[in-house]
Amino acid sequence: TLRHSLLVRNLSGRDLQIATNGQVSAVVVDPQTGEVVGGFSGSLTWPLVIFRVAAGATEPIPLLIGTASYTPQLGYVVPAGEWGIQATLTLGPHPRDSPSRRTPILPLTITA
């Protein structure tokens, strides 16, 4: 498990609200196919936390990256190698009623 931050740039003309549980959780993907192969495995029971990004601004948002395997062929953990991560952002103050968008696949190197 790795805690990092995701830089979110708001290119729109209005403030952006991102609903989280205190952080955004990323999944590990195969960079060639986009198939989800792993991520964080566990419960996260934190309160609703809204991160605001002003129009034209860039802000860091806490990012949780887990490497538990979701694919039996890989074993229990995603093995060392070149992978990608992708996070889904909920763009609004109400998670059930707000649209979501995925980040592009970002590079991830697992060394052990």
MOPAC internal coordinates of N, CA, C and O (Angstrom, degrees):
PM7 1SCF
backbone

  N    0.0000 0     0.00 0     0.00 0    0    0    0
  C    1.4478 1     0.00 0     0.00 0    1    0    0
  C    1.5234 1   108.59 1     0.00 0    2    1    0
  O    1.2310 1   121.13 1   -44.76 1    3    2    1
  N    1.3135 1   115.45 1   135.24 1    3    2    1
  C    1.4593 1   121.88 1  -179.66 1    5    3    2
  C    1.5189 1   109.04 1  -130.41 1    6    5    3
  O    1.2310 1   120.75 1   -44.35 1    7    6    5
  N    1.3050 1   116.16 1   135.65 1    7    6    5
  C    1.4691 1   121.10 1   173.38 1    9    7    6
  C    1.5248 1   106.75 1  -107.47 1   10    9    7
  O    1.2310 1   121.56 1   -50.50 1   11   10    9
  N    1.3067 1   114.62 1   129.50 1   11   10    9
  C    1.4592 1   121.61 1  -176.56 1   13   11   10
  C    1.5177 1   106.26 1  -141.85 1   14   13   11
  O    1.2310 1   119.53 1    18.29 1   15   14   13
  N    1.3120 1   118.49 1  -161.71 1   15   14   13
  C    1.4640 1   120.64 1   172.46 1   17   15   14
  C    1.5223 1   108.99 1  -137.25 1   18   17   15
  O    1.2310 1   121.88 1   -28.72 1   19   18   17
  N    1.3042 1   114.00 1   151.28 1   19   18   17
  C    1.4586 1   123.19 1   178.88 1   21   19   18
  C    1.5164 1   106.86 1  -109.83 1   22   21   19
  O    1.2310 1   119.90 1   -57.51 1   23   22   21
  N    1.3240 1   117.80 1   122.49 1   23   22   21
  C    1.4626 1   120.53 1   177.43 1   25   23   22
  C    1.5161 1   108.66 1   -83.20 1   26   25   23
  O    1.2310 1   120.57 1   -59.42 1   27   26   25
  N    1.3196 1   116.51 1   120.58 1   27   26   25
  C    1.4571 1   122.66 1   179.63 1   29   27   26
  C    1.5153 1   108.43 1  -109.02 1   30   29   27
  O    1.2310 1   121.18 1   -58.65 1   31   30   29
  N    1.3263 1   115.34 1   121.35 1   31   30   29
  C    1.4653 1   121.54 1   178.49 1   33   31   30
  C    1.5202 1   108.35 1  -104.64 1   34   33   31
  O    1.2310 1   120.86 1   -51.72 1   35   34   33
  N    1.3218 1   115.96 1   128.28 1   35   34   33
  C    1.4571 1   121.93 1  -179.56 1   37   35   34
  C    1.5291 1   108.71 1   -98.50 1   38   37   35
  O    1.2310 1   121.01 1   -74.90 1   39   38   37
  N    1.3181 1   115.67 1   105.10 1   39   38   37
  C    1.4644 1   120.63 1  -179.65 1   41   39   38
  C    1.5240 1   112.69 1   -91.32 1   42   41   39
  O    1.2310 1   120.48 1  -179.13 1   43   42   41
  N    1.3331 1   116.70 1     0.87 1   43   42   41
  C    1.4646 1   119.80 1  -178.76 1   45   43   42
  C    1.5269 1   110.32 1   -84.61 1   46   45   43
  O    1.2310 1   120.83 1    -3.90 1   47   46   45
  N    1.2838 1   116.01 1   176.10 1   47   46   45
  C    1.4557 1   121.87 1   179.98 1   49   47   46
  C    1.5149 1   113.36 1   -94.76 1   50   49   47
  O    1.2310 1   120.01 1  -170.78 1   51   50   49
  N    1.3307 1   117.58 1     9.22 1   51   50   49
  C    1.4716 1   120.22 1   179.41 1   53   51   50
  C    1.5193 1   109.65 1  -137.52 1   54   53   51
  O    1.2310 1   121.12 1   -19.15 1   55   54   53
  N    1.3365 1   115.47 1   160.85 1   55   54   53
  C    1.4572 1   120.26 1  -179.94 1   57   55   54
  C    1.5228 1   110.70 1   -63.08 1   58   57   55
  O    1.2310 1   121.23 1   -32.11 1   59   58   57
  N    1.3062 1   115.26 1   147.89 1   59   58   57
  C    1.4534 1   122.82 1  -178.02 1   61   59   58
  C    1.5219 1   108.26 1  -114.22 1   62   61   59
  O    1.2310 1   120.34 1   -43.77 1   63   62   61
  N    1.3330 1   116.95 1   136.23 1   63   62   61
  C    1.4529 1   122.08 1   175.21 1   65   63   62
  C    1.5210 1   107.83 1  -115.47 1   66   65   63
  O    1.2310 1   120.51 1   -47.47 1   67   66   65
  N    1.3290 1   116.62 1   132.53 1   67   66   65
  C    1.4541 1   121.68 1  -179.98 1   69   67   66
  C    1.5275 1   107.65 1  -120.75 1   70   69   67
  O    1.2310 1   120.88 1   -63.36 1   71   70   69
  N    1.3406 1   115.92 1   116.64 1   71   70   69
  C    1.4613 1   121.83 1  -179.07 1   73   71   70
  C    1.5282 1   109.07 1   -83.41 1   74   73   71
  O    1.2310 1   120.54 1   -51.24 1   75   74   73
  N    1.3277 1   116.58 1   128.76 1   75   74   73
  C    1.4563 1   122.22 1   179.93 1   77   75   74
  C    1.5295 1   109.56 1  -140.16 1   78   77   75
  O    1.2310 1   120.99 1    -1.77 1   79   78   77
  N    1.3155 1   115.72 1   178.23 1   79   78   77
  C    1.4639 1   121.09 1   170.09 1   81   79   78
  C    1.5341 1   108.95 1  -103.53 1   82   81   79
  O    1.2310 1   120.58 1  -152.57 1   83   82   81
  N    1.3069 1   116.49 1    27.43 1   83   82   81
  C    1.4552 1   122.79 1  -177.60 1   85   83   82
  C    1.5131 1   112.01 1   108.18 1   86   85   83
  O    1.2310 1   121.20 1   167.89 1   87   86   85
  N    1.3287 1   115.30 1   -12.11 1   87   86   85
  C    1.4570 1   122.31 1   178.68 1   89   87   86
  C    1.5161 1   108.42 1  -163.39 1   90   89   87
  O    1.2310 1   120.75 1   -13.37 1   91   90   89
  N    1.3023 1   116.17 1   166.63 1   91   90   89
  C    1.4599 1   122.46 1   174.16 1   93   91   90
  C    1.5260 1   106.50 1  -105.36 1   94   93   91
  O    1.2310 1   120.07 1   -44.99 1   95   94   93
  N    1.3196 1   117.47 1   135.01 1   95   94   93
  C    1.4664 1   121.37 1   178.32 1   97   95   94
  C    1.5209 1   109.53 1   -99.03 1   98   97   95
  O    1.2310 1   121.21 1   -48.88 1   99   98   97
  N    1.3265 1   115.29 1   131.12 1   99   98   97
  C    1.4642 1   121.17 1   178.46 1  101   99   98
  C    1.5233 1   109.93 1   -98.94 1  102  101   99
  O    1.2310 1   120.81 1   -25.82 1  103  102  101
  N    1.3202 1   116.06 1   154.18 1  103  102  101
  C    1.4561 1   121.53 1   170.42 1  105  103  102
  C    1.5226 1   107.64 1  -107.56 1  106  105  103
  O    1.2310 1   121.08 1   -25.82 1  107  106  105
  N    1.3286 1   115.54 1   154.18 1  107  106  105
  C    1.4646 1   120.95 1   176.44 1  109  107  106
  C    1.5210 1   106.94 1   -93.25 1  110  109  107
  O    1.2310 1   120.77 1   -47.79 1  111  110  109
  N    1.3239 1   116.14 1   132.21 1  111  110  109
  C    1.4585 1   120.87 1  -177.24 1  113  111  110
  C    1.5260 1   110.54 1  -126.43 1  114  113  111
  O    1.2310 1   121.58 1   -24.71 1  115  114  113
  N    1.3294 1   114.58 1   155.29 1  115  114  113
  C    1.4559 1   121.01 1   170.83 1  117  115  114
  C    1.5274 1   105.87 1   -74.52 1  118  117  115
  O    1.2310 1   119.30 1   -61.63 1  119  118  117
  N    1.3293 1   118.94 1   118.37 1  119  118  117
  C    1.4644 1   120.00 1  -174.64 1  121  119  118
  C    1.5273 1   113.39 1   -66.23 1  122  121  119
  O    1.2310 1   120.00 1   158.84 1  123  122  121
  N    1.3172 1   117.61 1   -21.16 1  123  122  121
  C    1.4649 1   120.51 1   179.72 1  125  123  122
  C    1.5249 1   112.06 1   -78.57 1  126  125  123
  O    1.2310 1   120.35 1   141.47 1  127  126  125
  N    1.3360 1   116.94 1   -38.53 1  127  126  125
  C    1.4678 1   120.84 1  -173.75 1  129  127  126
  C    1.5182 1   113.78 1  -110.50 1  130  129  127
  O    1.2310 1   120.14 1   160.64 1  131  130  129
  N    1.3353 1   117.35 1   -19.36 1  131  130  129
  C    1.4585 1   120.84 1  -175.13 1  133  131  130
  C    1.5215 1   112.89 1    80.50 1  134  133  131
  O    1.2310 1   119.73 1  -177.67 1  135  134  133
  N    1.3495 1   118.12 1     2.33 1  135  134  133
  C    1.4644 1   121.90 1  -179.50 1  137  135  134
  C    1.5280 1   109.74 1   -67.62 1  138  137  135
  O    1.2310 1   120.61 1   -47.09 1  139  138  137
  N    1.3330 1   116.45 1   132.91 1  139  138  137
  C    1.4602 1   121.41 1   176.49 1  141  139  138
  C    1.5253 1   108.43 1   -73.25 1  142  141  139
  O    1.2310 1   120.53 1   -55.82 1  143  142  141
  N    1.3385 1   116.58 1   124.18 1  143  142  141
  C    1.4652 1   120.55 1  -177.97 1  145  143  142
  C    1.5271 1   112.58 1  -118.11 1  146  145  143
  O    1.2310 1   119.44 1   168.70 1  147  146  145
  N    1.3243 1   118.68 1   -11.30 1  147  146  145
  C    1.4524 1   119.66 1  -179.23 1  149  147  146
  C    1.5066 1   112.53 1  -172.73 1  150  149  147
  O    1.2310 1   121.69 1     1.71 1  151  150  149
  N    1.3297 1   114.36 1  -178.29 1  151  150  149
  C    1.4559 1   120.80 1   179.79 1  153  151  150
  C    1.5062 1   110.56 1   165.78 1  154  153  151
  O    1.2310 1   120.66 1    16.49 1  155  154  153
  N    1.3062 1   116.35 1  -163.51 1  155  154  153
  C    1.4628 1   122.13 1   179.62 1  157  155  154
  C    1.5115 1   109.33 1   -75.78 1  158  157  155
  O    1.2310 1   120.91 1   -43.21 1  159  158  157
  N    1.3196 1   115.87 1   136.79 1  159  158  157
  C    1.4574 1   121.22 1   177.48 1  161  159  158
  C    1.5244 1   107.57 1  -122.13 1  162  161  159
  O    1.2310 1   120.73 1   -68.95 1  163  162  161
  N    1.2981 1   116.22 1   111.05 1  163  162  161
  C    1.4569 1   120.67 1  -178.74 1  165  163  162
  C    1.5111 1   108.92 1   157.83 1  166  165  163
  O    1.2310 1   121.12 1    -4.07 1  167  166  165
  N    1.3065 1   115.46 1   175.93 1  167  166  165
  C    1.4564 1   118.81 1  -179.44 1  169  167  166
  C    1.5196 1   110.43 1   -97.76 1  170  169  167
  O    1.2310 1   121.52 1   -33.93 1  171  170  169
  N    1.3135 1   114.69 1   146.07 1  171  170  169
  C    1.4617 1   122.29 1   177.17 1  173  171  170
  C    1.5227 1   106.89 1  -129.55 1  174  173  171
  O    1.2310 1   120.47 1   -74.44 1  175  174  173
  N    1.3032 1   116.71 1   105.56 1  175  174  173
  C    1.4605 1   120.09 1  -177.26 1  177  175  174
  C    1.5187 1   110.23 1  -117.79 1  178  177  175
  O    1.2310 1   121.41 1  -112.41 1  179  178  177
  N    1.3074 1   114.91 1    67.59 1  179  178  177
  C    1.4454 1   120.31 1   178.91 1  181  179  178
  C    1.5157 1   109.31 1  -107.98 1  182  181  179
  O    1.2310 1   119.89 1   -20.69 1  183  182  181
  N    1.3258 1   117.81 1   159.31 1  183  182  181
  C    1.4583 1   120.61 1  -179.25 1  185  183  182
  C    1.5272 1   112.20 1   -71.17 1  186  185  183
  O    1.2310 1   121.29 1   -14.40 1  187  186  185
  N    1.3137 1   115.14 1   165.60 1  187  186  185
  C    1.4643 1   121.15 1   176.20 1  189  187  186
  C    1.5261 1   109.46 1   -63.95 1  190  189  187
  O    1.2310 1   120.70 1   -54.94 1  191  190  189
  N    1.3233 1   116.27 1   125.06 1  191  190  189
  C    1.4676 1   122.90 1   177.34 1  193  191  190
  C    1.5196 1   107.20 1  -125.49 1  194  193  191
  O    1.2310 1   120.58 1   -55.64 1  195  194  193
  N    1.3224 1   116.50 1   124.36 1  195  194  193
  C    1.4613 1   122.21 1   179.72 1  197  195  194
  C    1.5263 1   108.92 1  -100.56 1  198  197  195
  O    1.2310 1   120.66 1   -53.68 1  199  198  197
  N    1.3289 1   116.34 1   126.32 1  199  198  197
  C    1.4571 1   121.65 1   172.43 1  201  199  198
  C    1.5201 1   107.31 1  -101.42 1  202  201  199
  O    1.2310 1   120.86 1   -46.26 1  203  202  201
  N    1.3226 1   115.97 1   133.74 1  203  202  201
  C    1.4591 1   121.24 1  -179.43 1  205  203  202
  C    1.5214 1   109.81 1  -110.14 1  206  205  203
  O    1.2310 1   121.83 1   -44.12 1  207  206  205
  N    1.3460 1   114.10 1   135.88 1  207  206  205
  C    1.4569 1   120.60 1   176.50 1  209  207  206
  C    1.5183 1   106.28 1  -124.74 1  210  209  207
  O    1.2310 1   120.43 1   -64.77 1  211  210  209
  N    1.3179 1   116.77 1   115.23 1  211  210  209
  C    1.4607 1   121.57 1  -178.15 1  213  211  210
  C    1.5272 1   110.31 1   -67.02 1  214  213  211
  O    1.2310 1   121.14 1   -24.39 1  215  214  213
  N    1.3254 1   115.43 1   155.61 1  215  214  213
  C    1.4700 1   121.05 1   177.68 1  217  215  214
  C    1.5270 1   109.12 1   -55.00 1  218  217  215
  O    1.2310 1   120.82 1   -51.13 1  219  218  217
  N    1.3321 1   116.03 1   128.87 1  219  218  217
  C    1.4534 1   121.52 1   178.82 1  221  219  218
  C    1.5189 1   115.53 1    80.10 1  222  221  219
  O    1.2310 1   119.93 1   178.35 1  223  222  221
  N    1.3246 1   117.73 1    -1.65 1  223  222  221
  C    1.4671 1   121.29 1  -176.31 1  225  223  222
  C    1.5250 1   111.71 1   -99.35 1  226  225  223
  O    1.2310 1   121.04 1   -13.68 1  227  226  225
  N    1.3217 1   115.63 1   166.32 1  227  226  225
  C    1.4595 1   123.34 1   173.26 1  229  227  226
  C    1.5174 1   107.55 1  -126.28 1  230  229  227
  O    1.2310 1   120.60 1   -49.46 1  231  230  229
  N    1.3311 1   116.47 1   130.54 1  231  230  229
  C    1.4597 1   121.13 1  -178.32 1  233  231  230
  C    1.5269 1   110.41 1  -133.80 1  234  233  231
  O    1.2310 1   120.20 1   -35.81 1  235  234  233
  N    1.3360 1   117.23 1   144.19 1  235  234  233
  C    1.4668 1   119.81 1   174.59 1  237  235  234
  C    1.5295 1   110.82 1   -81.88 1  238  237  235
  O    1.2310 1   120.82 1   -39.17 1  239  238  237
  N    1.3186 1   116.03 1   140.83 1  239  238  237
  C    1.4594 1   122.46 1   175.80 1  241  239  238
  C    1.5269 1   106.55 1  -124.10 1  242  241  239
  O    1.2310 1   119.51 1   -46.76 1  243  242  241
  N    1.3388 1   118.54 1   133.24 1  243  242  241
  C    1.4605 1   119.81 1   179.85 1  245  243  242
  C    1.5339 1   110.97 1   -56.70 1  246  245  243
  O    1.2310 1   121.24 1   -41.67 1  247  246  245
  N    1.3371 1   115.23 1   138.33 1  247  246  245
  C    1.4659 1   122.39 1  -176.44 1  249  247  246
  C    1.5168 1   109.04 1  -127.69 1  250  249  247
  O    1.2310 1   120.36 1   -49.58 1  251  250  249
  N    1.3247 1   116.91 1   130.42 1  251  250  249
  C    1.4625 1   123.26 1   177.28 1  253  251  250
  C    1.5224 1   108.54 1  -107.18 1  254  253  251
  O    1.2310 1   120.64 1   -54.75 1  255  254  253
  N    1.3371 1   116.39 1   125.25 1  255  254  253
  C    1.4584 1   121.75 1   178.61 1  257  255  254
  C    1.5230 1   107.37 1  -120.80 1  258  257  255
  O    1.2310 1   120.75 1   -59.92 1  259  258  257
  N    1.3280 1   116.16 1   120.08 1  259  258  257
  C    1.4549 1   121.29 1   175.76 1  261  259  258
  C    1.5143 1   109.09 1  -114.02 1  262  261  259
  O    1.2310 1   120.26 1   -27.40 1  263  262  261
  N    1.3245 1   117.11 1   152.60 1  263  262  261
  C    1.4613 1   120.26 1  -177.26 1  265  263  262
  C    1.5255 1   112.62 1  -119.94 1  266  265  263
  O    1.2310 1   120.11 1  -155.51 1  267  266  265
  N    1.3275 1   117.39 1    24.49 1  267  266  265
  C    1.4612 1   119.44 1   172.68 1  269  267  266
  C    1.5264 1   107.88 1   -66.14 1  270  269  267
  O    1.2310 1   120.29 1   -43.40 1  271  270  269
  N    1.3094 1   117.05 1   136.60 1  271  270  269
  C    1.4627 1   120.97 1  -178.37 1  273  271  270
  C    1.5241 1   110.65 1   -77.72 1  274  273  271
  O    1.2310 1   120.69 1   -42.45 1  275  274  273
  N    1.3262 1   116.28 1   137.55 1  275  274  273
  C    1.4666 1   122.50 1   172.61 1  277  275  274
  C    1.5248 1   109.95 1  -102.35 1  278  277  275
  O    1.2310 1   120.51 1   178.88 1  279  278  277
  N    1.3244 1   116.62 1    -1.12 1  279  278  277
  C    1.4605 1   122.73 1  -174.53 1  281  279  278
  C    1.5298 1   108.92 1  -117.55 1  282  281  279
  O    1.2310 1   119.45 1   -63.29 1  283  282  281
  N    1.3455 1   118.66 1   116.71 1  283  282  281
  C    1.4691 1   120.53 1  -177.44 1  285  283  282
  C    1.5329 1   114.10 1   -55.30 1  286  285  283
  O    1.2310 1   119.73 1   147.69 1  287  286  285
  N    1.3262 1   118.12 1   -32.31 1  287  286  285
  C    1.4631 1   120.92 1  -178.59 1  289  287  286
  C    1.5306 1   112.46 1   -63.08 1  290  289  287
  O    1.2310 1   119.93 1   155.74 1  291  290  289
  N    1.3409 1   117.75 1   -24.26 1  291  290  289
  C    1.4611 1   120.99 1  -178.32 1  293  291  290
  C    1.5270 1   112.87 1   -88.65 1  294  293  291
  O    1.2310 1   119.76 1   167.89 1  295  294  293
  N    1.3139 1   118.06 1   -12.11 1  295  294  293
  C    1.4608 1   121.00 1  -175.45 1  297  295  294
  C    1.5190 1   110.49 1    91.31 1  298  297  295
  O    1.2310 1   120.84 1    25.73 1  299  298  297
  N    1.3284 1   116.01 1  -154.27 1  299  298  297
  C    1.4649 1   120.67 1  -175.27 1  301  299  298
  C    1.5182 1   114.26 1   -79.58 1  302  301  299
  O    1.2310 1   120.67 1   150.82 1  303  302  301
  N    1.3142 1   116.32 1   -29.18 1  303  302  301
  C    1.4672 1   120.26 1  -179.49 1  305  303  302
  C    1.5274 1   109.48 1  -129.32 1  306  305  303
  O    1.2310 1   121.14 1   -25.02 1  307  306  305
  N    1.3069 1   115.42 1   154.98 1  307  306  305
  C    1.4610 1   120.15 1   175.38 1  309  307  306
  C    1.5290 1   106.60 1   -68.07 1  310  309  307
  O    1.2310 1   119.63 1   -54.91 1  311  310  309
  N    1.3363 1   118.31 1   125.09 1  311  310  309
  C    1.4664 1   120.17 1  -175.26 1  313  311  310
  C    1.5263 1   112.75 1   -72.48 1  314  313  311
  O    1.2310 1   121.63 1   -13.96 1  315  314  313
  N    1.3237 1   114.49 1   166.04 1  315  314  313
  C    1.4657 1   121.32 1   177.84 1  317  315  314
  C    1.5236 1   109.83 1   -56.65 1  318  317  315
  O    1.2310 1   121.05 1   -35.74 1  319  318  317
  N    1.3147 1   115.59 1   144.26 1  319  318  317
  C    1.4556 1   120.72 1   179.03 1  321  319  318
  C    1.5158 1   111.27 1   149.69 1  322  321  319
  O    1.2310 1   121.56 1     9.43 1  323  322  321
  N    1.3212 1   114.62 1  -170.57 1  323  322  321
  C    1.4667 1   121.65 1  -179.60 1  325  323  322
  C    1.5253 1   108.81 1   -95.24 1  326  325  323
  O    1.2310 1   120.56 1   -60.47 1  327  326  325
  N    1.3062 1   116.53 1   119.53 1  327  326  325
  C    1.4565 1   123.47 1  -178.48 1  329  327  326
  C    1.5256 1   108.58 1  -130.08 1  330  329  327
  O    1.2310 1   120.71 1     6.35 1  331  330  329
  N    1.2998 1   116.25 1  -173.65 1  331  330  329
  C    1.4489 1   121.71 1   174.19 1  333  331  330
  C    1.5118 1   109.41 1  -131.96 1  334  333  331
  O    1.2310 1   120.51 1   -16.77 1  335  334  333
  N    1.3118 1   116.64 1   163.23 1  335  334  333
  C    1.4644 1   121.27 1   171.10 1  337  335  334
  C    1.5151 1   107.97 1  -126.28 1  338  337  335
  O    1.2310 1   121.78 1   -26.39 1  339  338  337
  N    1.3248 1   114.20 1   153.61 1  339  338  337
  C    1.4575 1   120.45 1   177.51 1  341  339  338
  C    1.5258 1   107.67 1  -146.53 1  342  341  339
  O    1.2310 1   120.89 1   -42.59 1  343  342  341
  N    1.3157 1   115.91 1   137.41 1  343  342  341
  C    1.4608 1   121.14 1   179.86 1  345  343  342
  C    1.5192 1   109.29 1  -122.31 1  346  345  343
  O    1.2310 1   121.20 1   -31.36 1  347  346  345
  N    1.3292 1   115.32 1   148.64 1  347  346  345
  C    1.4597 1   121.20 1   175.79 1  349  347  346
  C    1.5208 1   108.02 1  -105.55 1  350  349  347
  O    1.2310 1   120.78 1   -53.76 1  351  350  349
  N    1.3211 1   116.12 1   126.24 1  351  350  349
  C    1.4630 1   122.48 1   179.93 1  353  351  350
  C    1.5188 1   109.63 1  -104.28 1  354  353  351
  O    1.2310 1   120.60 1   -48.22 1  355  354  353
  N    1.3310 1   116.45 1   131.78 1  355  354  353
  C    1.4629 1   122.00 1   174.27 1  357  355  354
  C    1.5190 1   107.15 1   -93.03 1  358  357  355
  O    1.2310 1   120.62 1   -66.66 1  359  358  357
  N    1.3375 1   116.42 1   113.34 1  359  358  357
  C    1.4680 1   121.70 1  -171.60 1  361  359  358
  C    1.5226 1   111.53 1   -96.38 1  362  361  359
  O    1.2310 1   121.14 1  -100.95 1  363  362  361
  N    1.3063 1   115.42 1    79.05 1  363  362  361
  C    1.4503 1   121.27 1   178.49 1  365  363  362
  C    1.5080 1   109.99 1   161.68 1  366  365  363
  O    1.2310 1   120.39 1   -11.74 1  367  366  365
  N    1.3279 1   116.86 1   168.26 1  367  366  365
  C    1.4578 1   120.38 1  -174.58 1  369  367  366
  C    1.5287 1   114.56 1   -80.25 1  370  369  367
  O    1.2310 1   119.92 1   165.54 1  371  370  369
  N    1.3153 1   117.76 1   -14.46 1  371  370  369
  C    1.4641 1   121.02 1  -176.71 1  373  371  370
  C    1.5260 1   109.32 1  -119.24 1  374  373  371
  O    1.2310 1   119.79 1   -75.49 1  375  374  373
  N    1.3473 1   118.01 1   104.51 1  375  374  373
  C    1.4634 1   120.93 1  -173.48 1  377  375  374
  C    1.5324 1   114.76 1   -53.52 1  378  377  375
  O    1.2310 1   119.62 1   144.26 1  379  378  377
  N    1.3092 1   118.32 1   -35.74 1  379  378  377
  C    1.4715 1   119.45 1  -178.65 1  381  379  378
  C    1.5187 1   113.31 1   -74.76 1  382  381  379
  O    1.2310 1   120.15 1   152.42 1  383  382  381
  N    1.3300 1   117.32 1   -27.58 1  383  382  381
  C    1.4617 1   121.19 1  -173.51 1  385  383  382
  C    1.5224 1   113.66 1  -109.32 1  386  385  383
  O    1.2310 1   119.79 1  -174.80 1  387  386  385
  N    1.3109 1   118.00 1     5.20 1  387  386  385
  C    1.4610 1   120.90 1  -174.96 1  389  387  386
  C    1.5254 1   111.17 1  -106.37 1  390  389  387
  O    1.2310 1   120.46 1   -33.31 1  391  390  389
  N    1.3277 1   116.73 1   146.69 1  391  390  389
  C    1.4668 1   118.90 1   177.48 1  393  391  390
  C    1.5288 1   110.38 1   -69.96 1  394  393  391
  O    1.2310 1   120.72 1   -23.08 1  395  394  393
  N    1.3129 1   116.22 1   156.92 1  395  394  393
  C    1.4567 1   120.04 1   175.96 1  397  395  394
  C    1.5206 1   109.37 1  -124.61 1  398  397  395
  O    1.2310 1   121.30 1   -26.89 1  399  398  397
  N    1.3176 1   115.11 1   153.11 1  399  398  397
  C    1.4575 1   122.43 1   179.26 1  401  399  398
  C    1.5220 1   108.00 1  -138.48 1  402  401  399
  O    1.2310 1   121.05 1   -36.32 1  403  402  401
  N    1.3296 1   115.60 1   143.68 1  403  402  401
  C    1.4630 1   120.42 1   177.43 1  405  403  402
  C    1.5197 1   110.32 1   -95.89 1  406  405  403
  O    1.2310 1   121.46 1   -33.64 1  407  406  405
  N    1.3111 1   114.80 1   146.36 1  407  406  405
  C    1.4649 1   119.77 1   173.97 1  409  407  406
  C    1.5208 1   108.30 1   -72.62 1  410  409  407
  O    1.2310 1   120.10 1   -17.47 1  411  410  409
  N    1.3205 1   117.42 1   162.53 1  411  410  409
  C    1.4641 1   118.56 1   168.62 1  413  411  410
  C    1.5295 1   108.41 1   -63.87 1  414  413  411
  O    1.2310 1   120.27 1   -14.80 1  415  414  413
  N    1.3178 1   117.08 1   165.20 1  415  414  413
  C    1.4590 1   119.84 1   175.44 1  417  415  414
  C    1.5332 1   107.67 1   -72.62 1  418  417  415
  O    1.2310 1   121.09 1   -56.49 1  419  418  417
  N    1.3222 1   115.52 1   123.51 1  419  418  417
  C    1.4531 1   122.58 1  -178.77 1  421  419  418
  C    1.5270 1   108.94 1  -105.87 1  422  421  419
  O    1.2310 1   119.37 1   -33.35 1  423  422  421
  N    1.3346 1   118.80 1   146.65 1  423  422  421
  C    1.4653 1   120.32 1  -174.96 1  425  423  422
  C    1.5296 1   113.03 1   -70.01 1  426  425  423
  O    1.2310 1   121.00 1   -35.48 1  427  426  425
  N    1.3300 1   115.68 1   144.52 1  427  426  425
  C    1.4536 1   123.31 1   175.82 1  429  427  426
  C    1.5212 1   108.05 1  -140.96 1  430  429  427
  O    1.2310 1   120.13 1   -53.34 1  431  430  429
  N    1.3202 1   117.36 1   126.66 1  431  430  429
  C    1.4614 1   121.83 1   174.77 1  433  431  430
  C    1.5199 1   107.91 1  -109.06 1  434  433  431
  O    1.2310 1   120.60 1   -58.30 1  435  434  433
  N    1.3171 1   116.45 1   121.70 1  435  434  433
  C    1.4615 1   122.13 1   176.25 1  437  435  434
  C    1.5281 1   106.30 1  -100.25 1  438  437  435
  O    1.2310 1   120.91 1   -55.97 1  439  438  437
  N    1.3416 1   115.87 1   124.03 1  439  438  437
  C    1.4615 1   119.47 1  -174.55 1  441  439  438
  C    1.5226 1   113.23 1  -102.82 1  442  441  439
  O    1.2310 1   119.39 1   159.23 1  443  442  441
  N    1.3045 1   118.76 1   -20.77 1  443  442  441
  C    1.4663 1   119.57 1   178.72 1  445  443  442
  C    1.5026 1   110.67 1  -152.99 1  446  445  443
  O    1.2310 1   120.10 1   180.00 1  447  446  445

